[in-house]
Amino acid sequence: MLRIDDLGYSVAGTALFERASATIPSGHKVGLVGRNGSGKTTLFRLIRGELVPEAGTITLPPRARIGGVEQEAPASAATILATVIAADGERAALVAEAATATEPHRIADIQTRLADIGAWSAEGRASAILRGLGFAEGDLVRPCADFSGGWRMRIALAGILFAAPDLLLLDEPTNYLDLEGALWLEGYLARYPHTVILISHDRGLLNRAVGAILHLEDRTLTLYGGGYDVFAATRAARLAVQAAEARKQEARRAHMQAFVDRFRYKASKARQAQSRLKALERMVPVTAPEEAGAVAFAFPPPEPLAPPIVAMEGVAAGYDGRAVLRRLDLRIDEDDRIALLGRNGEGKSTLARLIAGRLAPMAGRIVRPPRLRVGYFAQHQVDELALDESPLDHVRRLRPEEAPARLRARLAGFGLLAEQAETAVARLSGGQKSRLALLVATIDAPHLLILDEPTNHLDIESREGLVEALTGYPGAVVIVSHDMHLLSLVADRLWLVKGGSVRPYGGDLEGYRAGLLAGEPAPAAAARAAPAPAPTTRPARGGREALAPLRAEVRRCETAIERLGAIRDEAARCLADPDLYAAGRAEEVLGWQRRYAEVTSGLARAEAAWLAAQERLEAAGG
């Protein structure tokens, strides 16, 4: 059991904890959430004993082993398999002692303990963890020095999972994982036999991998039962009660103050006025709750283009003469929301770079309109920002003709306010750097936005803002992400990148997740925009977990209908423009006619899918 009693700690004169208390029973899985900068990572350092509390105590069971990932594995000549096995210090020490021990009782004790901790199955367990985190079988015997920093973070994560400490502290462990690795980790944590405290902004992970949420707010800790959605609903209800109580108290205070002001100098009422004045002084203020500020993203809308905006015919792509993807026949329209699925190394990022025009095809043909603008966001682009320049310097270089007020307004549209606008990028948080990189990627109002892991370092409020921005964005979106919550709300088409090919995925995200966790192969490709079949059995009536995906499906269908309706209206407006029929624009006319017909057909399918989803929700008791 982990006990935190009346914890107090400050950094540079700012209190992060004041009389903070919480109790986490052994074996529990807990998500630690709170605003950026509230002290979550500091709490981990206090639990590990790296920092000493200024007040209060943190109590752990005797001889409890604490583990976490603080930095990437070293770029050494040791193989990654050997590095992971060596991370279990107890096993390594016992094996070394077993080679030299001579006292019979000690030898017996060593062998018993080695058997208890599964020392002789170490290679198999370490290999399974590494494969789950995305390493191929041939990678296991390669030296750590062969891998980049992001991959060495995975090696470090594999090492701490293999060591299986009694208290596992994980700080944003999915930031360096793809969707498949994140889903594997989710299942692994659910089966982990000891206590886990997890800092994460991934709502899906916090809903499925933990059984409680520890909320750090106003320098105190509050433990909520259930996953993140249950926490959010419980906290919202509590805040509503607190806000109502604050309003009631303010009304009572105003009424009493009015009485005092009116009668305090009137002899017949002086005693009552003094009594109310003392009551006002004794009244403990109930402050209205301060909500986390939502971060809104402002993506400028592009002008319409005749479809398709990208068309591939027999395309192959790869590096150094070796094809990673082959025989690609793909089409992207301006209303598409496409999520790329597939295990690491199959070519998702290669496809993203190919679509963006950052990688030339080795064979085949790619057709793009001459006026097509593409916005491309990838993890490495955050690292390419000029660290010694401010966000204002970055946008001024892109828009030198704009007034400073307009440049600051652009930054504010991505949550970078006056304080951050002139701060050197090196001093910004990871989330602020990501928001700046998103601004740079979208400043030219792209028709096609390609996002490769855009949520890394973004907090939950920023992720929700990104979902809203993408939902309202009229251009096409191609997205690679380990955040299933984001994908489920944004994507309406799924492409599976596997075995050198790219095909529409025949199921939904939940089916893909279940298949990965069960080790099943992906289902066969299905026709584009085919509505999901009705379930053969009803979910439990009124069950929250059963109704949630049905409600989400209804919302996705409603969003698709709204977006397709707007696109159809835009196509109709363009077709009604006399200038479209000028000489030399016949191909453009045909393109808009095809677009209108396709969108009309897609709208009918979306309406049918919405009706089916609504019927399933009603049948389930929703």
VOVEXTI-328981 format. One line per 10 residues: number of its first residue (from 1); their letters; for each residue z, x, y negated of C-alpha. Coordinates in Angstrom, 1 decimal, decimal comma, padded with zeros to 4 digits, m for minus. Each point is the difference from the previous one (the first is absolute). Example, Ala and Ser with C-alpha at 12.3 -4.5 7.8 and 13.67 -1.06 7.14 Angstrom:
! residues 2
1 = as = 007,8/012,3/004,5 ~ m000,7/001,4/m003,4 .
//
This chain:
! residues 622
1 = mlriddlgys = 000,0/000,0/000,0 ~ m000,8/001,2/m003,5 ~ 002,5/m001,0/m002,7 ~ m000,5/000,4/m003,7 ~ 003,1/m000,8/m002,0 ~ 000,2/m000,2/m003,8 ~ m002,7/002,6/m000,4 ~ m000,4/001,6/m003,4 ~ m002,6/002,5/m001,1 ~ m001,8/001,0/m003,2 .
11 = vagtalfera = m003,1/002,1/m000,8 ~ m000,2/001,6/m003,5 ~ 002,6/m002,4/m001,3 ~ m001,8/m003,1/001,4 ~ 002,0/m001,9/002,6 ~ m002,0/m000,8/003,1 ~ 002,9/m001,4/002,0 ~ 003,2/m001,7/m001,1 ~ 002,4/m001,4/002,6 ~ m002,9/m000,5/002,4 .
21 = satipsghkv = 001,0/m001,0/003,5 ~ m001,8/m000,9/003,2 ~ 000,5/000,1/003,8 ~ m002,8/000,6/002,4 ~ 000,9/m000,5/003,7 ~ m001,3/002,5/002,5 ~ m003,4/m000,7/001,4 ~ m001,1/m002,2/m002,9 ~ m003,4/000,5/m001,7 ~ 000,3/m000,4/m003,8 .
31 = glvgrngsgk = m002,5/000,1/m002,8 ~ 001,2/001,6/m003,3 ~ m001,7/m001,5/m003,0 ~ 000,4/000,2/m003,8 ~ m001,9/000,9/m003,1 ~ m001,6/003,4/m000,4 ~ 002,6/002,4/m001,3 ~ 003,0/m002,2/001,0 ~ 001,4/002,7/002,3 ~ m001,3/m000,7/003,5 .
41 = ttlfrlirge = m000,9/003,6/000,8 ~ 003,3/001,1/m001,6 ~ 001,8/m002,3/002,4 ~ m001,7/001,7/002,9 ~ 001,1/003,4/m001,3 ~ 003,6/m001,3/m000,4 ~ 000,0/m001,2/003,6 ~ m001,3/003,3/001,3 ~ 002,7/001,8/m001,9 ~ m002,4/001,9/m002,3 .
51 = lvpeagtitl = 001,8/m001,6/m003,0 ~ 003,7/m000,7/m000,4 ~ 001,0/m003,5/m001,2 ~ 001,9/m000,1/m003,4 ~ 002,0/m002,9/001,3 ~ 000,4/m001,9/003,3 ~ m000,9/001,1/003,5 ~ m002,8/000,0/002,5 ~ 001,3/m000,1/003,6 ~ m002,1/000,6/003,2 .
61 = pprariggve = 001,1/000,2/003,6 ~ 001,3/003,4/001,1 ~ m002,8/002,5/001,0 ~ m002,7/m002,5/m001,0 ~ m003,4/001,7/m000,3 ~ m001,9/m000,9/m003,2 ~ m003,7/000,6/m000,3 ~ m002,9/m000,6/m002,4 ~ m003,3/001,4/m001,3 ~ 000,5/002,0/m003,1 .
71 = qeapasaati = m003,1/002,2/m000,1 ~ m003,1/000,7/002,0 ~ 000,0/002,2/003,2 ~ m000,6/003,7/m000,8 ~ m003,6/001,3/000,2 ~ 001,0/002,3/003,0 ~ m001,9/001,3/003,0 ~ 002,1/m002,1/002,4 ~ m001,8/m003,0/001,6 ~ 000,8/m003,4/m001,4 .
81 = latviaadge = 001,4/m001,0/003,5 ~ 002,3/003,0/000,0 ~ 001,1/m000,7/m003,6 ~ 000,9/m003,6/000,8 ~ 002,0/001,0/003,2 ~ 001,8/002,7/m002,0 ~ 001,2/m002,7/m002,5 ~ 002,6/m001,1/002,5 ~ 002,5/002,7/m000,8 ~ 002,5/m001,1/002,7 .
91 = raalvaeaat = m002,6/000,2/002,7 ~ m001,2/003,4/m001,2 ~ 003,5/001,4/m000,1 ~ 000,9/m001,3/003,4 ~ m003,2/001,4/001,6 ~ 000,6/003,4/m001,6 ~ 003,6/m000,1/001,3 ~ m001,0/m001,0/003,4 ~ m002,1/003,1/000,3 ~ 003,1/002,3/m000,5 .
101 = atephriadi = 003,0/m002,1/001,2 ~ 001,9/001,4/003,0 ~ 003,2/m002,2/000,2 ~ m000,6/m002,7/002,6 ~ 001,8/m002,8/m001,8 ~ m001,9/000,7/m003,3 ~ m003,3/000,2/001,9 ~ 000,7/m003,5/001,5 ~ 001,0/m001,4/m003,4 ~ m003,3/001,4/m001,5 .
111 = qtrladigaw = m002,1/m001,5/002,7 ~ 001,7/m003,4/m000,2 ~ m000,5/m000,1/m003,7 ~ m003,6/001,0/000,3 ~ m000,6/m002,8/002,5 ~ 001,8/m002,5/m002,3 ~ m002,3/000,8/m003,0 ~ m003,2/000,0/002,1 ~ m000,6/003,7/m000,6 ~ m002,4/000,4/003,0 .
121 = saegrasail = m002,3/m002,9/m001,2 ~ m000,2/001,6/m003,5 ~ m003,7/000,9/000,1 ~ m001,0/m003,5/001,0 ~ 002,1/m001,7/m002,6 ~ m001,1/002,3/m002,8 ~ m003,7/m000,4/001,0 ~ 000,4/m003,8/m000,1 ~ 001,5/000,1/m003,5 ~ m002,7/002,3/m001,3 .
131 = rglgfaegdl = m002,7/m002,2/001,5 ~ 001,6/m003,1/m001,5 ~ m000,1/001,7/m003,5 ~ m003,7/000,6/000,3 ~ m000,4/003,5/001,7 ~ m002,7/000,4/002,6 ~ 000,8/001,5/003,4 ~ m001,7/003,3/m001,0 ~ 002,0/000,2/m003,2 ~ 003,3/000,6/001,9 .
141 = vrpcadfsgg = m000,8/003,6/000,8 ~ m001,3/000,9/m003,5 ~ 002,3/002,0/m002,3 ~ 001,7/m001,9/m002,9 ~ m001,9/002,3/m002,5 ~ m003,2/m001,8/001,0 ~ 001,1/m003,2/m001,6 ~ 000,2/m001,2/m003,6 ~ 003,2/m000,9/m001,8 ~ m000,3/m003,7/000,8 .
151 = wrmrialagi = m000,4/000,7/003,7 ~ 002,9/002,4/000,0 ~ 002,1/m002,8/m001,4 ~ m000,9/m002,0/003,1 ~ 001,0/003,0/002,1 ~ 003,4/000,1/m001,7 ~ 000,3/m003,8/000,5 ~ m000,8/000,4/003,7 ~ 002,6/002,7/000,3 ~ 002,9/m002,1/m001,4 .
161 = lfaapdllll = m001,1/m003,0/002,1 ~ 000,1/002,3/003,1 ~ 003,4/001,3/m000,9 ~ 001,3/m003,6/m000,1 ~ 003,1/000,5/m002,4 ~ 002,8/m002,5/000,0 ~ m000,8/m000,9/m003,6 ~ m003,7/000,1/m000,9 ~ m000,8/000,1/m003,7 ~ m003,6/m000,6/m000,9 .
171 = deptnyldle = m001,4/000,1/m003,5 ~ m003,4/m001,6/m000,3 ~ m001,1/001,2/003,4 ~ m003,4/m001,9/000,0 ~ m001,3/001,8/m003,2 ~ m001,8/002,5/002,2 ~ m001,0/m002,4/002,8 ~ m003,0/m002,2/000,5 ~ 000,3/m003,7/001,1 ~ 000,0/000,9/003,6 .
181 = galwlegyla = 002,7/002,7/m000,4 ~ 002,1/m002,4/m002,1 ~ m000,2/m002,7/002,6 ~ 000,9/002,4/002,7 ~ 003,0/001,2/m002,0 ~ 001,0/m003,6/m000,6 ~ 000,2/m000,6/003,8 ~ 001,7/003,3/000,6 ~ 002,8/m000,8/m002,5 ~ 000,5/m003,4/001,5 .
191 = ryphtvilis = 000,8/001,7/003,3 ~ 002,0/002,9/m001,5 ~ 003,4/000,1/001,7 ~ 002,1/001,2/m003,0 ~ 000,6/m001,0/m003,7 ~ m003,0/000,1/m002,4 ~ 000,0/m000,2/m003,8 ~ m003,5/m000,3/m001,4 ~ m001,2/000,3/m003,6 ~ m003,3/m001,7/m000,2 .
201 = hdrgllnrav = m002,2/m002,2/m002,3 ~ m002,0/m001,3/002,9 ~ 001,0/m003,7/000,3 ~ m001,5/m000,3/003,5 ~ 002,0/003,0/001,3 ~ 003,2/m001,4/m001,7 ~ m000,6/m003,4/001,6 ~ m000,6/001,2/003,5 ~ 001,7/003,4/000,5 ~ 003,5/m000,8/m001,4 .
211 = gailhledrt = 002,6/m002,7/000,4 ~ 001,7/000,3/m003,3 ~ m000,7/001,0/m003,6 ~ 002,4/002,2/m002,1 ~ m000,7/m000,7/m003,6 ~ 000,8/002,6/m002,7 ~ 000,3/m001,7/m003,4 ~ 002,2/000,3/m003,0 ~ 001,7/003,1/001,6 ~ 001,3/m002,1/002,9 .
221 = ltlygggydv = m001,1/m000,6/003,6 ~ m000,5/m003,4/001,6 ~ m000,8/m000,5/003,7 ~ m002,3/m003,0/000,9 ~ m000,7/m001,2/003,5 ~ m003,6/m000,3/001,1 ~ m003,3/001,7/m001,1 ~ m001,4/000,4/m003,5 ~ m001,4/m003,6/m000,3 ~ 003,4/m001,5/000,9 .
231 = faatraarla = 001,7/002,4/m002,5 ~ m002,4/m000,9/m002,7 ~ 000,6/m003,7/000,5 ~ 003,8/000,4/000,2 ~ 000,1/002,2/m003,1 ~ m002,2/m002,4/m001,9 ~ 002,3/m002,9/000,8 ~ 003,0/002,1/m001,1 ~ m001,6/001,0/m003,2 ~ m000,9/m003,6/m000,8 .
241 = vqaaearkqe = 003,7/m001,0/000,5 ~ 001,1/003,0/m002,2 ~ m002,5/m000,9/m002,7 ~ 001,1/m003,7/000,0 ~ 003,6/001,1/m000,2 ~ m000,7/002,3/m002,9 ~ m001,7/m002,9/m001,9 ~ 002,9/m002,3/000,7 ~ 002,5/002,6/m001,2 ~ m002,0/000,6/m003,1 .
251 = arrahmqafv = 000,0/m003,7/m000,8 ~ 003,8/m000,2/000,5 ~ 000,5/003,1/m002,1 ~ m002,2/m001,5/m002,8 ~ 001,9/m003,3/000,1 ~ 003,4/001,7/m000,2 ~ m001,2/002,4/m002,7 ~ m001,2/m003,0/m002,0 ~ 003,4/m001,7/000,3 ~ 001,8/003,2/m001,1 .
261 = drfrykaska = m002,4/000,5/m003,0 ~ 000,6/m003,6/m001,1 ~ 003,7/m000,4/000,4 ~ 001,7/003,4/000,0 ~ 001,2/m000,4/m003,6 ~ 000,9/m003,7/000,3 ~ 003,7/m000,3/000,5 ~ m000,1/m003,0/002,4 ~ m002,5/001,8/002,3 ~ 001,1/003,6/m000,5 .
271 = rqaqsrlkal = 001,9/000,1/003,3 ~ m003,0/m001,3/002,0 ~ m002,3/002,3/m001,8 ~ 002,2/003,0/000,8 ~ 000,2/m001,1/003,7 ~ m003,8/m000,1/000,2 ~ m000,3/003,3/m001,7 ~ 002,3/001,6/002,6 ~ m002,0/m001,7/002,8 ~ m003,2/001,6/m001,5 .
281 = ermvpvtape = 001,6/003,4/000,1 ~ 001,1/m000,4/003,6 ~ m003,3/m001,4/001,2 ~ m001,7/002,6/002,4 ~ m003,7/000,1/m001,1 ~ m002,5/m001,1/002,6 ~ m003,2/001,9/m000,9 ~ m003,4/m001,3/000,8 ~ m001,7/002,0/002,8 ~ m002,5/002,6/m000,9 .
291 = eagavafafp = m003,1/m000,4/002,1 ~ m002,1/003,0/001,1 ~ m002,9/000,3/m002,4 ~ m003,3/m000,9/001,6 ~ m002,8/002,6/m000,4 ~ m003,3/m001,6/m000,9 ~ m003,3/001,8/000,4 ~ m002,9/m000,9/m002,3 ~ m003,3/000,7/001,8 ~ m002,9/m000,5/m002,4 .
301 = ppeplappiv = m002,6/m002,4/001,5 ~ m003,6/001,3/000,6 ~ m003,1/m001,8/m000,9 ~ m001,8/m001,7/003,0 ~ m002,5/001,8/002,1 ~ m002,7/m001,5/002,3 ~ 001,1/000,3/003,7 ~ 000,4/002,0/002,1 ~ 001,8/002,8/m001,9 ~ m000,1/002,3/002,9 .
311 = amegvaagyd = m002,3/m000,1/003,1 ~ m000,1/002,5/002,8 ~ m002,8/000,3/002,5 ~ 000,4/002,4/003,0 ~ 002,4/002,2/m001,9 ~ 001,7/003,0/001,5 ~ 002,7/002,0/m001,8 ~ 002,2/003,0/000,7 ~ 000,8/003,6/m000,9 ~ m001,5/003,4/000,8 .
321 = gravlrrldl = m002,9/m001,5/002,0 ~ 002,3/m002,1/002,2 ~ m000,3/m003,7/m000,2 ~ 003,3/m002,0/m000,2 ~ m001,7/m003,4/m000,5 ~ m003,3/m001,0/001,4 ~ m002,5/m002,9/m000,2 ~ 001,7/m001,8/m002,8 ~ m001,6/m003,3/m001,0 ~ 002,3/m001,4/m002,6 .
331 = rideddrial = m000,1/m002,2/m003,1 ~ 002,5/m000,5/m002,8 ~ m000,2/m002,8/m002,5 ~ 001,8/m000,3/m003,3 ~ 002,5/m002,6/001,3 ~ 001,0/002,0/003,1 ~ 003,6/001,0/000,8 ~ m000,3/002,4/002,9 ~ 002,9/001,8/001,8 ~ m001,0/003,0/002,1 .
341 = lgrngegkst = 002,0/000,2/003,3 ~ 000,0/002,8/002,6 ~ 002,1/002,8/001,3 ~ 000,3/003,2/m001,9 ~ m002,9/002,3/000,3 ~ m002,5/m002,8/000,9 ~ m001,7/000,3/m003,5 ~ 001,6/m002,6/m002,3 ~ 000,2/002,5/m002,9 ~ m003,5/001,3/000,8 .
351 = larliagrla = m001,4/m003,6/m000,3 ~ 001,9/m000,5/m003,3 ~ m001,5/003,2/m001,4 ~ m003,5/m001,0/001,3 ~ 000,2/m003,4/m001,7 ~ 001,3/001,6/m003,2 ~ m002,9/002,4/m000,1 ~ 002,3/003,0/000,4 ~ m001,6/000,9/003,3 ~ m003,8/000,2/000,6 .
361 = pmagrivrpp = m001,4/m001,6/003,2 ~ m001,3/002,3/002,7 ~ m002,5/m002,7/001,1 ~ m001,1/m003,5/m000,9 ~ m000,2/m001,7/m003,4 ~ 002,6/m001,3/m002,5 ~ m001,2/m002,4/m002,7 ~ 002,0/m000,6/m003,1 ~ m000,9/m001,7/m003,3 ~ m000,6/002,6/m002,7 .
371 = rlrvgyfaqh = 002,6/m001,6/m002,2 ~ 002,7/000,0/002,7 ~ 003,3/001,5/m001,1 ~ 002,5/001,1/002,7 ~ 003,7/000,6/m000,5 ~ 001,6/002,3/002,6 ~ 003,7/000,6/000,5 ~ 001,2/002,3/002,7 ~ 003,4/001,7/000,6 ~ m001,2/003,4/m000,9 .
381 = qvdelaldes = m001,2/m001,2/m003,4 ~ 003,6/m000,5/m001,1 ~ 000,4/003,8/000,6 ~ m003,1/000,7/m002,1 ~ 001,5/m001,4/m003,2 ~ 000,6/002,7/m002,6 ~ 003,7/000,6/000,3 ~ 000,4/001,6/m003,5 ~ m001,7/m002,9/m001,7 ~ 001,4/m003,5/m000,9 .
391 = pldhvrrlrp = m001,5/m003,3/001,1 ~ m001,1/m000,5/m003,5 ~ m002,0/003,3/000,2 ~ m001,7/m001,3/003,2 ~ m001,2/m003,2/m001,4 ~ m000,9/001,6/m003,4 ~ m002,4/002,4/001,9 ~ m001,6/m003,0/001,7 ~ m000,2/m002,1/m003,1 ~ m000,1/002,4/m003,0 .
401 = eeaparlrar = m001,5/m002,6/m002,3 ~ 002,9/m002,5/000,4 ~ 002,9/m000,3/m002,4 ~ 003,5/001,2/001,2 ~ 001,3/m003,6/000,0 ~ m002,7/m001,1/002,4 ~ 000,6/003,0/002,3 ~ 003,7/m000,8/000,1 ~ m000,8/m003,6/000,8 ~ m002,0/001,2/003,0 .
411 = lagfgllaeq = 003,0/002,0/001,2 ~ 002,3/m002,9/m000,5 ~ m002,3/m002,1/002,1 ~ 000,9/002,3/002,9 ~ 003,8/000,1/m000,7 ~ m000,1/003,2/m001,9 ~ 001,9/m000,8/m003,2 ~ 000,6/001,9/m003,2 ~ 002,6/002,3/001,7 ~ m002,4/001,1/002,7 .
421 = aetavarlsg = m003,2/000,1/m002,1 ~ 000,8/003,4/m001,5 ~ 002,0/001,5/002,9 ~ m001,6/002,8/002,0 ~ m001,4/m001,3/003,3 ~ 002,1/002,6/001,8 ~ 003,2/m001,8/m001,1 ~ m001,2/m003,5/001,0 ~ 001,2/m001,6/003,2 ~ m002,4/m000,4/003,0 .
431 = gqksrlallv = m000,5/m003,7/m000,8 ~ m000,9/000,8/m003,6 ~ m002,5/002,6/001,1 ~ m001,6/m002,5/002,4 ~ m000,3/m002,6/m002,8 ~ m001,6/002,5/m002,2 ~ m002,5/000,9/002,7 ~ m000,8/m003,7/000,5 ~ m000,6/m000,3/m003,7 ~ m002,4/002,9/000,1 .
441 = atidaphlli = m001,8/m001,5/003,1 ~ m000,5/m003,4/m001,7 ~ m000,5/000,8/m003,6 ~ m003,8/m000,4/000,2 ~ 000,2/m003,6/001,4 ~ m001,4/000,9/003,4 ~ m002,0/m002,5/002,0 ~ 001,4/001,5/003,2 ~ 003,6/001,3/000,3 ~ 000,8/002,3/002,9 .
451 = ldeptnhldi = 003,7/000,5/000,6 ~ 001,3/002,6/002,6 ~ 003,7/m000,5/000,4 ~ 000,7/m001,3/m003,5 ~ 003,6/m001,1/000,6 ~ 001,5/003,4/000,8 ~ 002,8/000,6/m002,5 ~ m000,3/m003,5/m001,5 ~ 003,2/m002,1/000,0 ~ 000,0/m003,6/001,2 .
461 = esreglveal = m000,4/m001,4/m003,5 ~ m003,1/002,2/m000,6 ~ m001,4/m000,9/003,4 ~ 000,3/m003,7/m000,8 ~ m001,7/000,7/m003,4 ~ m002,8/001,8/001,9 ~ m000,4/m003,0/002,3 ~ m000,3/m002,4/m003,0 ~ m002,5/002,3/m001,7 ~ m002,2/000,3/003,1 .
471 = tgypgavviv = 000,1/m003,7/000,6 ~ m001,3/m000,7/m003,5 ~ m002,5/002,9/m000,1 ~ m003,6/m001,4/000,2 ~ m001,5/003,2/001,5 ~ m000,1/001,1/003,7 ~ 002,9/001,8/001,6 ~ 000,0/002,4/002,9 ~ 003,6/001,0/000,9 ~ 001,7/002,3/002,5 .
481 = shdmhllslv = 003,8/m000,5/000,1 ~ 003,0/000,2/002,3 ~ 001,5/m002,9/m002,0 ~ m000,6/m003,1/002,1 ~ 001,5/m002,3/m002,6 ~ m002,7/001,2/m002,5 ~ m002,8/m000,3/002,5 ~ 001,0/m003,5/001,1 ~ m000,1/m001,3/m003,6 ~ m003,1/001,9/m001,2 .
491 = adrlwlvkgg = m002,4/000,5/002,8 ~ m002,2/m002,8/001,4 ~ m002,2/002,2/002,1 ~ 001,0/002,6/002,5 ~ m002,2/002,9/001,2 ~ 001,1/002,1/002,9 ~ m000,9/003,7/m000,1 ~ 000,0/001,2/003,6 ~ m002,1/002,3/002,2 ~ m002,4/001,0/m002,8 .
501 = svrpyggdle = m001,0/m003,6/m000,8 ~ 001,2/m002,6/m002,5 ~ 000,0/m003,7/001,0 ~ 001,6/m003,2/m001,2 ~ 003,4/m000,5/001,7 ~ 000,3/m003,1/002,1 ~ 003,7/m000,8/m000,5 ~ 002,4/m000,1/m002,9 ~ 002,6/002,6/m001,2 ~ 002,8/m001,4/002,1 .
511 = gyragllage = m002,2/000,2/003,1 ~ m000,9/003,6/m000,9 ~ 003,6/000,9/m000,5 ~ 001,0/m001,6/003,3 ~ m002,8/001,8/001,9 ~ 001,0/003,3/m001,4 ~ 003,7/m000,4/000,9 ~ m001,0/m001,1/003,5 ~ m002,6/002,8/000,4 ~ m002,8/m002,5/000,5 .
521 = papaaaaraa = m003,7/000,6/m001,0 ~ m001,4/m001,7/m003,0 ~ m001,7/m003,3/000,5 ~ m003,8/m000,3/m000,2 ~ m001,7/m000,4/m003,3 ~ m000,4/m003,5/m001,3 ~ m002,4/m001,7/m002,4 ~ 000,8/000,5/m003,7 ~ 002,3/m002,5/m001,5 ~ 000,6/m001,9/003,2 .
531 = papapttrpa = 003,0/m002,2/m000,3 ~ 003,0/000,8/002,2 ~ 000,3/m002,2/003,0 ~ 002,8/m002,5/000,2 ~ 003,0/001,1/002,0 ~ 000,3/m001,5/003,5 ~ 003,8/m000,5/m000,4 ~ 002,0/m001,2/m002,9 ~ 002,5/002,3/m001,7 ~ 003,6/m001,1/000,1 .
541 = rggrealapl = 000,3/m002,8/m002,5 ~ 001,7/001,1/m003,2 ~ 000,2/003,6/001,2 ~ m000,1/002,3/m003,1 ~ m001,8/002,9/001,9 ~ m002,5/m002,4/001,5 ~ m000,8/m001,8/m003,3 ~ m000,3/003,2/m002,2 ~ m003,4/001,2/001,4 ~ m001,4/m003,6/m000,2 .
551 = raevrrceta = 001,0/m000,3/m003,6 ~ m001,5/003,4/m000,7 ~ m003,2/m001,1/001,6 ~ m000,2/m003,1/m002,2 ~ 000,6/002,1/m003,1 ~ m002,7/002,5/001,1 ~ m002,5/m002,9/000,5 ~ 000,9/m001,5/m003,4 ~ m000,5/003,4/m001,7 ~ m003,4/000,4/001,8 .
561 = ierlgairde = m001,1/m003,5/m001,1 ~ 001,0/000,7/m003,6 ~ m001,8/003,4/000,0 ~ m003,1/m001,3/001,7 ~ m000,2/m003,0/m002,3 ~ 000,1/002,3/m003,0 ~ m002,8/002,2/001,5 ~ m002,1/m003,0/000,8 ~ 000,4/m001,2/m003,6 ~ m001,0/003,5/m001,3 .
571 = aarcladpdl = m003,1/000,0/002,3 ~ m001,0/m003,4/m001,3 ~ 000,4/001,1/m003,6 ~ m002,2/003,0/000,6 ~ m002,6/m002,1/001,8 ~ 000,0/m002,4/m003,0 ~ m000,7/002,9/m002,4 ~ m003,7/m000,1/m001,1 ~ m000,1/003,7/m000,6 ~ 000,6/000,6/003,7 .
581 = yaagraeevl = m003,5/m001,3/000,7 ~ m001,8/002,5/m002,2 ~ m002,8/002,1/001,4 ~ 001,1/002,8/002,3 ~ 003,3/m001,6/001,0 ~ m001,2/m001,9/003,1 ~ 002,1/002,1/002,4 ~ 003,1/m000,7/m002,1 ~ m000,7/m003,7/000,0 ~ m000,2/000,1/003,8 .
591 = gwqrryaevt = 003,2/001,9/000,2 ~ 001,9/m002,6/m002,1 ~ m001,6/m002,8/002,1 ~ 001,2/001,6/003,2 ~ 003,4/000,6/m001,6 ~ 000,3/m003,7/m001,0 ~ m000,9/m001,1/003,5 ~ 002,3/002,4/001,7 ~ 003,0/m000,8/m002,2 ~ m000,6/m003,7/000,4 .
601 = sglaraeaaw = 000,0/000,4/003,7 ~ 003,1/002,2/m000,1 ~ 001,8/m002,5/m002,2 ~ m000,7/m002,7/002,6 ~ 001,4/002,3/002,7 ~ 003,1/000,8/m002,1 ~ 000,6/m003,7/m000,7 ~ m000,2/m000,7/003,7 ~ 002,3/002,9/000,8 ~ 002,5/m001,3/m002,6 .
611 = laaqerleaa = m000,1/m003,5/001,5 ~ 000,6/001,4/003,5 ~ 002,9/002,2/m001,3 ~ 001,5/m002,9/m001,9 ~ m000,1/m002,1/003,1 ~ 001,7/002,7/002,1 ~ 002,7/000,4/m002,6 ~ 000,7/m003,8/m000,1 ~ 000,0/m000,1/003,8 ~ 002,6/002,8/000,0 .
621 = gg = 002,3/m001,9/m002,3 ~ m000,9/001,7/m003,2 .
//
